[in-house]
Amino acid sequence: MDIQQYKQMLEQPWGKIQYIITFAQLEHIKGKKILDFGSGFGLVSQFLAENNEVVAIEPQEEMLFAYSNHTYEKILGSLEQIENFESESFDIVLCHNVLEYIEENNREKYLSELKRVLKKDGKLSIIKHNQVGKIMQAVVFSNDVDQALDLLKGNQFKSVSFSQGTTYTIDELLEMSRMKLENYQAIRTFYSLQMNEVKMKDNWLEKMTEMELSVCDLYPYKDISFLQHVWLMKE
């Protein structure tokens, strides 16, 4: 994993907008106890820590402690750290851009632990790669038809900043988690399809954010977006 390259990407307009959209989809959460599993640089954890009690687990020490001004609890590790928490400890659990990089035969185990530490009626927030959106980006943005055809034949992909990943559908997620689908939203419906030169122009970030948020809860946009934000409920 190239952490510095990923960090630099987050400082670009196309990196910032993803978190602006994510924050908008999470800003209603207040007064909750939250576990952020695979918290990365902690951007989401810190945003939520303003109005909630947040515990973040991250296996990459360089990412976990990249910033010293954070106000949430940080734990270095992975699944073994979740096992230290009692059942029904959290109101909300986040698992953003994580399951793609876990071996397929281990995903159910991870989801089982995330579900265990959720309170009854608690919610699991998952941000996942969407195969359809990734194929569209490969053709339109990257002009890489070979990559798109490879994605169409299977569900594996190579990430610039992370290791190789594997996509999964919402139906597969429901089967693995045995949880109830409450809703899902779009992230990156349009902006991944534009050239980066356009994204450097004045007001691009504001106008594209408005556009993305206008369609994030609408069909068919959330079925063709690069990322999908899936909300599951523990019954």
FIROKOL-522295 format. One record per residue (C-alpha): x, y, z; residue number from 0; residue in three letters. Coordinates in steps of 0.25 Angstrom, whole numbers, plus 5000, padded with zeros to 4 digits. Example, Ala and Ser with C-alpha at 12.3 -4.5 7.8 and 13.67 -1.06 7.14 Angstrom:
2
+------+------+------+------+------+
:    X :    Y :    Z : resi : resn :
+------+------+------+------+------+
: 5049 : 4982 : 5031 :    0 :  Ala :
: 5055 : 4996 : 5029 :    1 :  Ser :
+------+------+------+------+------+
This chain:
235
+------+------+------+------+------+
:    X :    Y :    Z : resi : resn :
+------+------+------+------+------+
: 5000 : 5000 : 5000 :    0 :  Met :
: 5005 : 5014 : 4996 :    1 :  Asp :
: 5001 : 5022 : 5008 :    2 :  Ile :
: 5007 : 5035 : 5003 :    3 :  Gln :
: 5001 : 5034 : 4989 :    4 :  Gln :
: 4987 : 5032 : 4996 :    5 :  Tyr :
: 4989 : 5044 : 5005 :    6 :  Lys :
: 4993 : 5053 : 4993 :    7 :  Gln :
: 4981 : 5048 : 4986 :    8 :  Met :
: 4972 : 5052 : 4998 :    9 :  Leu :
: 4977 : 5067 : 4996 :   10 :  Glu :
: 4972 : 5068 : 4982 :   11 :  Gln :
: 4958 : 5073 : 4978 :   12 :  Pro :
: 4954 : 5058 : 4974 :   13 :  Trp :
: 4959 : 5053 : 4988 :   14 :  Gly :
: 4953 : 5064 : 4996 :   15 :  Lys :
: 4939 : 5063 : 4989 :   16 :  Ile :
: 4937 : 5048 : 4993 :   17 :  Gln :
: 4939 : 5052 : 5008 :   18 :  Tyr :
: 4930 : 5064 : 5006 :   19 :  Ile :
: 4919 : 5055 : 5001 :   20 :  Ile :
: 4921 : 5044 : 5012 :   21 :  Thr :
: 4921 : 5055 : 5023 :   22 :  Phe :
: 4907 : 5060 : 5017 :   23 :  Ala :
: 4902 : 5045 : 5018 :   24 :  Gln :
: 4907 : 5044 : 5033 :   25 :  Leu :
: 4904 : 5058 : 5038 :   26 :  Glu :
: 4890 : 5054 : 5044 :   27 :  His :
: 4898 : 5045 : 5054 :   28 :  Ile :
: 4898 : 5051 : 5068 :   29 :  Lys :
: 4900 : 5046 : 5082 :   30 :  Gly :
: 4904 : 5032 : 5078 :   31 :  Lys :
: 4915 : 5022 : 5082 :   32 :  Lys :
: 4922 : 5018 : 5069 :   33 :  Ile :
: 4932 : 5008 : 5064 :   34 :  Leu :
: 4940 : 5012 : 5052 :   35 :  Asp :
: 4947 : 4999 : 5047 :   36 :  Phe :
: 4958 : 5002 : 5037 :   37 :  Gly :
: 4958 : 5016 : 5040 :   38 :  Ser :
: 4970 : 5020 : 5031 :   39 :  Gly :
: 4974 : 5034 : 5033 :   40 :  Phe :
: 4963 : 5037 : 5042 :   41 :  Gly :
: 4955 : 5047 : 5034 :   42 :  Leu :
: 4942 : 5041 : 5037 :   43 :  Val :
: 4945 : 5038 : 5051 :   44 :  Ser :
: 4949 : 5052 : 5054 :   45 :  Gln :
: 4937 : 5058 : 5047 :   46 :  Phe :
: 4927 : 5049 : 5055 :   47 :  Leu :
: 4935 : 5051 : 5068 :   48 :  Ala :
: 4930 : 5065 : 5068 :   49 :  Glu :
: 4916 : 5060 : 5073 :   50 :  Asn :
: 4919 : 5046 : 5077 :   51 :  Asn :
: 4928 : 5036 : 5084 :   52 :  Glu :
: 4936 : 5030 : 5074 :   53 :  Val :
: 4946 : 5018 : 5075 :   54 :  Val :
: 4955 : 5015 : 5063 :   55 :  Ala :
: 4962 : 5002 : 5059 :   56 :  Ile :
: 4973 : 5003 : 5048 :   57 :  Glu :
: 4983 : 4992 : 5045 :   58 :  Pro :
: 4993 : 5003 : 5038 :   59 :  Gln :
: 5000 : 5010 : 5049 :   60 :  Glu :
: 5005 : 5021 : 5040 :   61 :  Glu :
: 4991 : 5024 : 5036 :   62 :  Met :
: 4985 : 5023 : 5050 :   63 :  Leu :
: 4995 : 5033 : 5056 :   64 :  Phe :
: 4997 : 5042 : 5044 :   65 :  Ala :
: 4990 : 5053 : 5051 :   66 :  Tyr :
: 4992 : 5057 : 5066 :   67 :  Ser :
: 4980 : 5066 : 5068 :   68 :  Asn :
: 4969 : 5056 : 5067 :   69 :  His :
: 4959 : 5055 : 5079 :   70 :  Thr :
: 4955 : 5040 : 5078 :   71 :  Tyr :
: 4960 : 5027 : 5083 :   72 :  Glu :
: 4970 : 5020 : 5074 :   73 :  Lys :
: 4973 : 5005 : 5074 :   74 :  Ile :
: 4984 : 4999 : 5066 :   75 :  Leu :
: 4980 : 4985 : 5060 :   76 :  Gly :
: 4969 : 4978 : 5053 :   77 :  Ser :
: 4958 : 4967 : 5055 :   78 :  Leu :
: 4965 : 4963 : 5068 :   79 :  Glu :
: 4963 : 4977 : 5074 :   80 :  Gln :
: 4948 : 4976 : 5072 :   81 :  Ile :
: 4947 : 4963 : 5079 :   82 :  Glu :
: 4951 : 4970 : 5092 :   83 :  Asn :
: 4938 : 4978 : 5092 :   84 :  Phe :
: 4926 : 4973 : 5099 :   85 :  Glu :
: 4914 : 4969 : 5090 :   86 :  Ser :
: 4904 : 4981 : 5087 :   87 :  Glu :
: 4914 : 4992 : 5091 :   88 :  Ser :
: 4912 : 5001 : 5079 :   89 :  Phe :
: 4900 : 5009 : 5073 :   90 :  Asp :
: 4907 : 5010 : 5060 :   91 :  Ile :
: 4918 : 5002 : 5053 :   92 :  Val :
: 4926 : 5008 : 5041 :   93 :  Leu :
: 4933 : 4999 : 5031 :   94 :  Cys :
: 4937 : 5008 : 5019 :   95 :  His :
: 4945 : 5003 : 5007 :   96 :  Asn :
: 4950 : 4991 : 5015 :   97 :  Val :
: 4943 : 4978 : 5012 :   98 :  Leu :
: 4948 : 4978 : 4997 :   99 :  Glu :
: 4962 : 4976 : 5002 :  100 :  Tyr :
: 4958 : 4964 : 5012 :  101 :  Ile :
: 4959 : 4950 : 5006 :  102 :  Glu :
: 4945 : 4946 : 5001 :  103 :  Glu :
: 4944 : 4934 : 5010 :  104 :  Asn :
: 4947 : 4943 : 5023 :  105 :  Asn :
: 4937 : 4954 : 5020 :  106 :  Arg :
: 4926 : 4947 : 5027 :  107 :  Glu :
: 4934 : 4945 : 5040 :  108 :  Lys :
: 4938 : 4960 : 5040 :  109 :  Tyr :
: 4923 : 4964 : 5038 :  110 :  Leu :
: 4919 : 4954 : 5049 :  111 :  Ser :
: 4928 : 4962 : 5059 :  112 :  Glu :
: 4923 : 4975 : 5054 :  113 :  Leu :
: 4909 : 4971 : 5056 :  114 :  Lys :
: 4912 : 4965 : 5070 :  115 :  Arg :
: 4917 : 4978 : 5075 :  116 :  Val :
: 4905 : 4986 : 5070 :  117 :  Leu :
: 4893 : 4988 : 5079 :  118 :  Lys :
: 4879 : 4983 : 5075 :  119 :  Lys :
: 4874 : 4993 : 5064 :  120 :  Asp :
: 4888 : 4998 : 5063 :  121 :  Gly :
: 4893 : 5001 : 5049 :  122 :  Lys :
: 4905 : 4997 : 5040 :  123 :  Leu :
: 4910 : 5007 : 5030 :  124 :  Ser :
: 4918 : 5001 : 5019 :  125 :  Ile :
: 4924 : 5008 : 5007 :  126 :  Ile :
: 4927 : 4998 : 4996 :  127 :  Lys :
: 4932 : 4998 : 4982 :  128 :  His :
: 4921 : 4996 : 4971 :  129 :  Asn :
: 4925 : 4988 : 4959 :  130 :  Gln :
: 4916 : 4995 : 4950 :  131 :  Val :
: 4922 : 5009 : 4953 :  132 :  Gly :
: 4936 : 5003 : 4953 :  133 :  Lys :
: 4934 : 4998 : 4939 :  134 :  Ile :
: 4928 : 5012 : 4934 :  135 :  Met :
: 4940 : 5019 : 4940 :  136 :  Gln :
: 4950 : 5010 : 4933 :  137 :  Ala :
: 4943 : 5012 : 4920 :  138 :  Val :
: 4940 : 5027 : 4921 :  139 :  Val :
: 4951 : 5033 : 4930 :  140 :  Phe :
: 4962 : 5024 : 4928 :  141 :  Ser :
: 4959 : 5020 : 4914 :  142 :  Asn :
: 4964 : 5006 : 4917 :  143 :  Asp :
: 4954 : 4996 : 4910 :  144 :  Val :
: 4963 : 4984 : 4914 :  145 :  Asp :
: 4962 : 4988 : 4929 :  146 :  Gln :
: 4947 : 4989 : 4927 :  147 :  Ala :
: 4946 : 4976 : 4920 :  148 :  Leu :
: 4954 : 4969 : 4931 :  149 :  Asp :
: 4944 : 4975 : 4942 :  150 :  Leu :
: 4932 : 4970 : 4934 :  151 :  Leu :
: 4938 : 4956 : 4933 :  152 :  Lys :
: 4940 : 4956 : 4948 :  153 :  Gly :
: 4940 : 4964 : 4961 :  154 :  Asn :
: 4955 : 4966 : 4964 :  155 :  Gln :
: 4961 : 4980 : 4962 :  156 :  Phe :
: 4975 : 4987 : 4965 :  157 :  Lys :
: 4975 : 4999 : 4973 :  158 :  Ser :
: 4985 : 5010 : 4971 :  159 :  Val :
: 4988 : 5012 : 4986 :  160 :  Ser :
: 4983 : 4999 : 4992 :  161 :  Phe :
: 4985 : 4984 : 4989 :  162 :  Ser :
: 4977 : 4976 : 4979 :  163 :  Gln :
: 4962 : 4976 : 4983 :  164 :  Gly :
: 4949 : 4968 : 4980 :  165 :  Thr :
: 4936 : 4975 : 4978 :  166 :  Thr :
: 4923 : 4969 : 4984 :  167 :  Tyr :
: 4908 : 4972 : 4982 :  168 :  Thr :
: 4898 : 4977 : 4992 :  169 :  Ile :
: 4891 : 4964 : 4991 :  170 :  Asp :
: 4904 : 4957 : 4995 :  171 :  Glu :
: 4906 : 4966 : 5006 :  172 :  Leu :
: 4892 : 4963 : 5012 :  173 :  Leu :
: 4894 : 4948 : 5011 :  174 :  Glu :
: 4908 : 4950 : 5018 :  175 :  Met :
: 4903 : 4959 : 5029 :  176 :  Ser :
: 4889 : 4954 : 5031 :  177 :  Arg :
: 4885 : 4968 : 5034 :  178 :  Met :
: 4873 : 4976 : 5029 :  179 :  Lys :
: 4875 : 4986 : 5017 :  180 :  Leu :
: 4871 : 5000 : 5022 :  181 :  Glu :
: 4876 : 5008 : 5010 :  182 :  Asn :
: 4887 : 5010 : 5001 :  183 :  Tyr :
: 4893 : 5023 : 4995 :  184 :  Gln :
: 4902 : 5027 : 4983 :  185 :  Ala :
: 4916 : 5033 : 4985 :  186 :  Ile :
: 4923 : 5037 : 4972 :  187 :  Arg :
: 4913 : 5036 : 4961 :  188 :  Thr :
: 4918 : 5046 : 4952 :  189 :  Phe :
: 4931 : 5053 : 4957 :  190 :  Tyr :
: 4940 : 5040 : 4954 :  191 :  Ser :
: 4936 : 5041 : 4939 :  192 :  Leu :
: 4941 : 5055 : 4937 :  193 :  Gln :
: 4956 : 5058 : 4934 :  194 :  Met :
: 4964 : 5063 : 4945 :  195 :  Asn :
: 4968 : 5076 : 4938 :  196 :  Glu :
: 4953 : 5080 : 4939 :  197 :  Val :
: 4953 : 5078 : 4954 :  198 :  Lys :
: 4963 : 5088 : 4956 :  199 :  Met :
: 4954 : 5100 : 4951 :  200 :  Lys :
: 4948 : 5110 : 4960 :  201 :  Asp :
: 4935 : 5105 : 4967 :  202 :  Asn :
: 4936 : 5091 : 4961 :  203 :  Trp :
: 4936 : 5085 : 4975 :  204 :  Leu :
: 4924 : 5093 : 4980 :  205 :  Glu :
: 4916 : 5090 : 4967 :  206 :  Lys :
: 4919 : 5076 : 4966 :  207 :  Met :
: 4916 : 5074 : 4981 :  208 :  Thr :
: 4903 : 5079 : 4979 :  209 :  Glu :
: 4900 : 5070 : 4967 :  210 :  Met :
: 4905 : 5058 : 4974 :  211 :  Glu :
: 4897 : 5060 : 4987 :  212 :  Leu :
: 4885 : 5063 : 4978 :  213 :  Ser :
: 4885 : 5049 : 4972 :  214 :  Val :
: 4891 : 5041 : 4983 :  215 :  Cys :
: 4877 : 5035 : 4988 :  216 :  Asp :
: 4871 : 5034 : 4974 :  217 :  Leu :
: 4870 : 5022 : 4964 :  218 :  Tyr :
: 4877 : 5019 : 4955 :  219 :  Pro :
: 4888 : 5028 : 4960 :  220 :  Tyr :
: 4891 : 5020 : 4972 :  221 :  Lys :
: 4892 : 5007 : 4964 :  222 :  Asp :
: 4903 : 5012 : 4954 :  223 :  Ile :
: 4911 : 5020 : 4964 :  224 :  Ser :
: 4926 : 5016 : 4967 :  225 :  Phe :
: 4923 : 5015 : 4981 :  226 :  Leu :
: 4911 : 5011 : 4989 :  227 :  Gln :
: 4908 : 5014 : 5003 :  228 :  His :
: 4900 : 5003 : 5009 :  229 :  Val :
: 4892 : 5004 : 5022 :  230 :  Trp :
: 4889 : 4991 : 5029 :  231 :  Leu :
: 4881 : 4989 : 5042 :  232 :  Met :
: 4883 : 4979 : 5053 :  233 :  Lys :
: 4869 : 4973 : 5057 :  234 :  Glu :
+------+------+------+------+------+
